[in-house]
């Protein structure tokens, strides 16, 4: 399903978009849909990056303890 909306673009953005559409012979609606979809994916990745960084800080100490335990295990296994 599609939703209709009114969109106001800055003059420069509109002119640039129209030039690209003229050269590529793509429908404006498809172009804008693809652009918004791309931008949504970009922001989802930025949010995920932030969440992963925050969670990484939370488990840092546990991860170091596990790494230390594995290193000790490897040292004992090598003897």
KOLLUMDREN-454895 format. One line per field, with one value per residue: residue in one letter; x, y negated, z of N, C-alpha, C, CB in turn. Coordinates in Angstrom, 2 decimals, decimal comma, padded with zeros to 5 digits, always signed. Glycine has a CB too. Layout:
<vexmis>
residuo	c(A/...)
n.xx	c(X/...)
n.yy	c(Y/...)
n.zz	c(Z/...)
ca.xx	c(X/...)
ca.yy	c(Y/...)
ca.zz	c(Z/...)
c.xx	c(X/...)
c.yy	c(Y/...)
c.zz	c(Z/...)
cb.xx	c(X/...)
cb.yy	c(Y/...)
cb.zz	c(Z/...)
</vexmis>
This chain:
<vexmis>
residuo	c(X/X/X/X/X/X/X/X/X/X/X/X/X/X/X/X/X/X/X/X/X/X/X/X/X/X/X/X/X/X/X/X/X/X/X/X/X/X/X/X/X/X/X/X/X/X/X/X/X/X/X/X/X/X/X/X/X/X/X/X/X/X/X/X/X/X/X/X/X/X/X/X/X/X/X/X/X/X/X)
n.xx	c(+000,84/+000,46/+001,17/-000,01/+001,63/+002,47/+005,21/+007,86/+010,64/+013,92/+014,93/+017,42/+017,86/+015,64/+016,09/+018,48/+017,62/+015,69/+017,35/+018,88/+016,83/+015,99/+018,25/+018,52/+016,10/+014,16/+011,22/+009,96/+008,67/+009,53/+012,26/+012,38/+011,23/+013,21/+015,35/+014,48/+014,18/+016,85/+017,99/+016,61/+017,66/+020,32/+020,09/+019,06/+021,28/+023,07/+021,82/+021,88/+024,66/+025,25/+023,81/+025,11/+027,69/+027,19/+026,29/+028,53/+030,30/+029,06/+029,50/+032,20/+034,05/+033,28/+033,88/+036,67/+037,37/+036,54/+038,23/+040,70/+040,39/+040,29/+042,87/+044,44/+043,55/+044,51/+047,25/+047,63/+046,86/+048,87/+051,03)
n.yy	c(+001,17/-002,26/-005,59/-008,86/-011,99/-015,38/-017,23/-019,36/-020,67/-022,07/-024,61/-024,17/-021,43/-020,37/-021,18/-019,80/-017,15/-016,98/-017,26/-014,93/-013,04/-013,65/-012,93/-010,20/-009,18/-008,25/-007,62/-010,20/-009,58/-006,93/-007,39/-009,10/-007,42/-005,39/-006,91/-007,73/-005,24/-004,34/-006,27/-005,70/-003,15/-003,86/-005,41/-003,46/-001,80/-003,57/-003,92/-001,28/-000,92/-002,69/-001,50/+001,00/+000,17/-000,92/+001,37/+002,93/+001,66/+002,27/+005,03/+005,30/+005,86/+008,50/+009,79/+009,51/+011,05/+013,59/+013,90/+013,92/+016,29/+018,18/+017,84/+018,77/+021,39/+022,30/+022,05/+023,96/+026,23/+026,44/+027,32)
n.zz	c(+000,00/-000,64/+000,49/+000,17/+000,13/+000,89/-000,18/+000,51/-001,00/-000,78/-003,06/-004,41/-003,94/-005,22/-007,92/-008,46/-008,12/-010,15/-012,38/-012,23/-012,52/-015,11/-016,58/-015,95/-016,58/-014,82/-012,87/-010,78/-008,34/-007,78/-007,53/-005,27/-003,34/-003,26/-002,33/+000,24/+001,42/+001,39/+003,10/+005,47/+006,04/+006,46/+008,83/+010,57/+010,77/+012,01/+014,49/+015,43/+015,60/+017,68/+019,81/+019,96/+020,67/+023,21/+024,56/+024,37/+026,09/+028,47/+028,77/+028,78/+030,95/+031,68/+029,29/+029,19/+031,40/+030,56/+028,35/+029,67/+031,16/+029,06/+028,02/+030,16/+030,22/+027,72/+028,16/+030,18/+028,79/+026,95/+028,33)
ca.xx	c(+000,00/+001,20/+000,59/+000,23/+002,05/+002,93/+006,63/+008,50/+012,08/+014,67/+015,07/+018,62/+017,64/+014,67/+016,75/+019,43/+016,82/+015,10/+018,42/+019,19/+015,69/+016,02/+019,35/+018,33/+014,76/+013,46/+010,07/+010,26/+008,16/+010,43/+013,53/+012,22/+011,04/+014,52/+016,17/+014,01/+014,51/+018,28/+018,22/+016,11/+018,66/+021,48/+019,80/+018,95/+022,65/+023,65/+021,21/+022,42/+026,06/+025,23/+023,35/+026,17/+028,78/+026,76/+026,24/+029,90/+030,85/+028,44/+030,02/+033,65/+034,74/+033,01/+034,61/+038,08/+037,48/+036,44/+039,47/+041,74/+040,17/+040,71/+044,33/+044,94/+043,24/+045,44/+048,58/+047,64/+046,76/+050,14/+052,04)
ca.yy	c(+000,00/-003,52/-006,75/-010,13/-013,05/-016,62/-017,34/-020,62/-020,54/-023,29/-024,82/-023,51/-019,98/-020,07/-021,29/-018,69/-015,94/-017,02/-017,01/-013,49/-012,32/-013,87/-012,13/-008,76/-008,83/-007,49/-008,33/-010,95/-008,85/-005,80/-007,95/-009,59/-006,23/-004,76/-007,80/-007,65/-003,89/-004,35/-007,10/-004,93/-002,11/-004,55/-005,77/-002,23/-001,36/-004,48/-003,60/+000,01/-001,15/-003,31/-000,49/+002,00/-000,45/-001,02/+002,71/+003,40/+001,10/+002,98/+006,40/+005,26/+006,57/+009,92/+010,29/+009,61/+012,20/+014,79/+013,97/+014,34/+017,71/+018,95/+017,80/+019,69/+022,75/+022,62/+022,22/+025,25/+027,30/+026,51/+027,96)
ca.zz	c(+000,00/-000,72/+001,15/-000,52/+001,02/+000,29/+000,12/+000,11/-001,12/-001,06/-004,51/-004,91/-003,91/-006,27/-009,23/-008,59/-008,30/-011,49/-013,35/-012,16/-013,10/-016,56/-017,15/-015,73/-017,08/-013,78/-012,31/-009,56/-007,18/-007,50/-007,07/-003,89/-002,51/-003,07/-001,51/+001,62/+001,89/+001,66/+004,28/+006,61/+006,33/+007,03/+010,22/+011,36/+011,03/+013,00/+015,79/+015,83/+015,99/+019,01/+020,77/+020,12/+021,42/+024,61/+025,13/+024,45/+027,32/+029,60/+028,91/+028,61/+032,03/+031,55/+028,12/+029,57/+032,31/+029,73/+027,58/+030,61/+031,47/+027,89/+027,93/+031,19/+029,76/+026,64/+028,76/+030,87/+027,80/+026,22/+029,20)
c.xx	c(+000,89/+000,43/+000,95/+000,68/+002,49/+004,36/+007,16/+010,00/+012,70/+014,87/+016,28/+018,45/+016,68/+015,32/+017,71/+018,70/+016,23/+016,15/+018,79/+018,07/+015,67/+017,09/+019,12/+017,00/+014,02/+012,26/+010,46/+009,85/+009,09/+011,76/+013,44/+012,00/+012,38/+015,41/+015,77/+014,33/+016,00/+018,59/+017,74/+017,11/+019,90/+021,25/+019,64/+020,34/+023,32/+023,11/+021,78/+023,87/+026,13/+024,83/+024,45/+027,35/+028,43/+026,76/+027,65/+030,57/+030,32/+029,06/+031,55/+034,38/+034,52/+033,80/+036,09/+038,31/+037,43/+037,71/+040,62/+041,61/+040,60/+042,23/+044,96/+044,72/+044,21/+046,85/+048,68/+047,58/+048,09/+051,23/+052,06)
c.yy	c(-001,24/-004,62/-007,99/-011,15/-014,27/-016,83/-018,67/-020,40/-021,91/-023,39/-024,09/-021,99/-019,58/-020,11/-020,13/-017,37/-015,88/-016,74/-015,52/-012,68/-012,46/-012,98/-010,64/-008,25/-007,92/-008,30/-009,00/-010,17/-007,69/-006,30/-008,39/-008,42/-005,54/-005,60/-007,71/-006,28/-003,80/-005,11/-006,40/-003,86/-002,72/-004,87/-004,54/-001,72/-002,26/-004,18/-002,28/-000,13/-001,73/-002,29/+000,53/+001,43/-000,54/+000,35/+003,29/+002,90/+001,88/+004,36/+006,46/+006,07/+008,07/+010,51/+010,46/+010,79/+013,51/+014,97/+014,45/+015,82/+018,58/+018,98/+018,74/+021,13/+023,18/+022,86/+023,57/+026,40/+027,48/+027,20/+029,44)
c.zz	c(+000,00/+000,01/+000,35/+000,52/+000,23/+000,74/-000,37/+000,13/-001,28/-002,57/-005,08/-004,97/-005,03/-007,65/-009,48/-008,84/-009,70/-012,56/-013,39/-012,80/-014,62/-017,21/-017,05/-016,26/-016,10/-013,30/-010,98/-008,31/-006,80/-006,95/-005,62/-002,94/-002,22/-002,17/-000,04/+002,21/+002,25/+002,94/+005,55/+007,01/+006,96/+008,50/+011,11/+011,71/+012,07/+014,39/+016,30/+016,30/+017,40/+020,08/+021,03/+020,90/+022,90/+025,27/+025,28/+025,72/+028,52/+029,83/+028,82/+029,68/+031,94/+030,38/+028,44/+030,50/+031,52/+028,91/+028,47/+030,94/+030,29/+027,75/+028,95/+030,78/+028,67/+027,18/+029,45/+029,88/+027,05/+027,04/+029,06)
cb.xx	c(-000,96/+001,46/+001,08/-001,06/+003,17/+002,02/+007,41/+008,09/+012,47/+016,05/+015,19/+019,82/+017,07/+013,49/+017,51/+020,31/+015,69/+014,43/+019,67/+019,39/+014,37/+016,29/+020,66/+018,43/+014,86/+014,41/+008,88/+009,56/+006,75/+010,65/+013,93/+011,05/+010,08/+015,20/+016,06/+012,49/+014,16/+019,04/+017,52/+014,74/+019,04/+021,77/+018,54/+018,16/+023,48/+023,35/+019,66/+022,34/+026,75/+024,25/+022,08/+026,64/+029,09/+025,36/+025,38/+030,69/+030,50/+026,95/+029,42/+034,14/+034,26/+031,52/+034,43/+038,54/+036,35/+035,21/+039,80/+041,66/+038,68/+040,08/+044,84/+044,27/+041,79/+045,46/+048,87/+046,47/+045,63/+050,59/+051,82)
cb.yy	c(+000,01/-003,91/-006,86/-010,62/-012,56/-017,84/-016,19/-021,80/-019,62/-023,31/-026,30/-023,86/-019,54/-021,06/-022,62/-018,56/-015,87/-018,38/-017,85/-013,04/-012,84/-015,37/-012,48/-008,45/-008,15/-007,16/-007,36/-012,32/-008,32/-004,97/-009,14/-010,59/-005,25/-004,54/-009,25/-007,92/-002,85/-004,96/-008,46/-004,29/-001,35/-005,83/-006,62/-001,14/-001,36/-005,94/-003,52/+001,01/-002,10/-004,50/+000,21/+002,50/-001,85/-001,64/+003,63/+002,94/-000,40/+003,12/+007,29/+003,81/+006,06/+010,16/+009,33/+008,32/+012,17/+014,71/+012,60/+013,50/+017,97/+018,36/+016,36/+019,41/+022,83/+021,48/+021,09/+025,35/+027,00/+025,11/+027,61)
cb.zz	c(+001,22/-002,19/+002,62/-001,27/+001,94/+000,70/-000,50/+001,05/-002,30/-000,30/-004,81/-004,03/-002,53/-006,21/-009,33/-007,32/-007,26/-011,74/-013,01/-010,68/-012,50/-016,88/-016,47/-014,26/-018,44/-012,59/-012,10/-009,59/-007,47/-008,78/-007,96/-003,80/-003,19/-004,42/-002,00/+001,69/+000,80/+000,47/+004,12/+006,28/+005,04/+006,24/+010,29/+010,58/+009,72/+012,61/+015,68/+014,67/+014,99/+019,03/+020,26/+018,76/+020,86/+024,70/+024,26/+023,23/+027,45/+029,38/+027,83/+028,64/+033,38/+031,35/+026,94/+030,23/+033,37/+028,79/+026,97/+031,90/+031,79/+026,62/+028,14/+032,54/+029,24/+025,59/+029,76/+031,85/+026,80/+025,82/+030,63)
</vexmis>
